[in-house]
Amino acid sequence: MSLADDSVPVSRADLEALDADDPLAPVRDRFDLPRATSYFDGNSLGPLPRSVRRRVESLVDEQWRRDLVSAWNVHGWIDLPRRVGSRIAPLVGARPEDVVVCDSVSVNLFKLMSAGLGILRSRAGARSAPRRIVVQAEHFPTDVYLAEGLAELARVAGGEVELFRLPMDDLLDDPASALAPHRGAVVSLGHVDFRTGRILPMEEVTAAIHDAGGLALWDLSHSAGALEVELAGCGVDLAVGCGYKFLNGGPGAPSFLYVAPEHQEEARTPLPGWLGHAAPFAFEPTYEPADGVRRFVCGTPPVLSLAALDAALDAWEGVDLAAVRAKSQTMGDAFLALAEAHLAPHGVEVACPRDAAHRGSQVSLRHPEGYEAVQALIERDVVGDFRAPDILRFGLAPLYQRHVEVWDAVAALAEVLASGAHREERFRRRGMVT
Ligand SMILES: *Cc1c(COP(=O)(O)O)cnc(C)c1O
């Protein structure tokens, strides 16, 4: 894309015209958004879908209060991990029975890395192959920490896991050569980079991992609900994703996990809890894994959170992910064109791919006073976020955002930087969560 490209909408009127014809415009009403707010942080915490309030209220008032323990059966609470998983499955290109919702992304990464090592071990058979995990060097920190944790656990238990950090650029340049030195590894990657929004080509990289005798574990935290994902179509082995970002499941919503059908029989969880047992209420002295992905459920499901996520998924009813992706790309292209014209003179640089095909559903910019600028923007009802050291991040969520908000966000940021409003002392104070 270049600024000279006439197809990129760059006036406020262009963006208003797109809103007037937007097939997704009515979906905005499914969300209870603060009226004056332009919300560009749905990739950190999705906003409240209206269906969630009703569902949580009825769960508390009717099911829990009135039906007490019988609600586990009567209202199907016990089936929520599978049921909610089956609703997420079509958003990530999986069969309904191959996805389950439980625990956090962090915990699920640990479980699936361990399961992946087990699958590779039994594949190696009598040959004693090394245990290897490769993580993307720029990965979200938790994804790396959990890999370190698993390696540490192996050491404590007298074993060894080799851990290697592979730079994303190497994978993008030539996946086969990048992976050649790491044969037979569980390779843990982010589909969309949380800082830069860069997409790793899932099909090509997964094929390269398989050629190197490994298993592909993808983190879909920034892609589920933001772009079309084809887990089965790309031959992905294992995947995790986030419930509270683009899926709008609410603060701390549980995560989903996917195990390819061909691995389910063999996959073992390192946290074999009673609710992943084949017959939890037989209270048997020895663990017997449940069939399929249900074995990855560990303990009692967080019913309130699961019900909120379940209800949040109603917002996707009748929504075409291709339309979501197309709108997100248009918004992103417009954002970058406007940033180039109005923010570059204030020292703002583009930190995400300019080509929409390589960019997830976010725009990332760079500025040395990014933190303060984001705080000043929030005071102007434009909510984005900041990712250290210098990234201003604007999530694009076509279910509820209007094109014209892009214009307003860039205008507000240009005004802040031009006036120096962000230099006021109060914008320097940092909360624990940025
Ligand atoms: C948001 C996010 C997580 C969050 O993990 P939790 O354990 O659910 O807090 C993990 N990985 C990535 C890539 C993320 O973007």
PDBQT file of the ligand as one rigid body, heavy atoms in Angstrom, charges set to zero:
ROOT
HETATM    1  C1  LIG A 501      -2.900 -12.647  25.919  1.00  0.00    +0.000 C 
HETATM    2  C2  LIG A 501      -1.879 -13.700  25.642  1.00  0.00    +0.000 A 
HETATM    3  C3  LIG A 501      -1.632 -14.710  26.568  1.00  0.00    +0.000 A 
HETATM    4  C4  LIG A 501      -2.372 -14.685  27.876  1.00  0.00    +0.000 C 
HETATM    5  O1  LIG A 501      -2.130 -15.784  28.680  1.00  0.00    +0.000 OA
HETATM    6  P1  LIG A 501      -3.010 -16.015  29.980  1.00  0.00    +0.000 P 
HETATM    7  O2  LIG A 501      -2.354 -17.165  30.616  1.00  0.00    +0.000 OA
HETATM    8  O3  LIG A 501      -4.415 -16.329  29.532  1.00  0.00    +0.000 OA
HETATM    9  O4  LIG A 501      -2.954 -14.776  30.792  1.00  0.00    +0.000 OA
HETATM   10  C5  LIG A 501      -0.707 -15.685  26.240  1.00  0.00    +0.000 A 
HETATM   11  N1  LIG A 501      -0.039 -15.672  25.057  1.00  0.00    +0.000 NA
HETATM   12  C6  LIG A 501      -0.257 -14.700  24.153  1.00  0.00    +0.000 A 
HETATM   13  C7  LIG A 501       0.472 -14.724  22.850  1.00  0.00    +0.000 C 
HETATM   14  C8  LIG A 501      -1.166 -13.688  24.421  1.00  0.00    +0.000 A 
HETATM   15  O5  LIG A 501      -1.370 -12.716  23.530  1.00  0.00    +0.000 OA
ENDROOT
TORSDOF 0
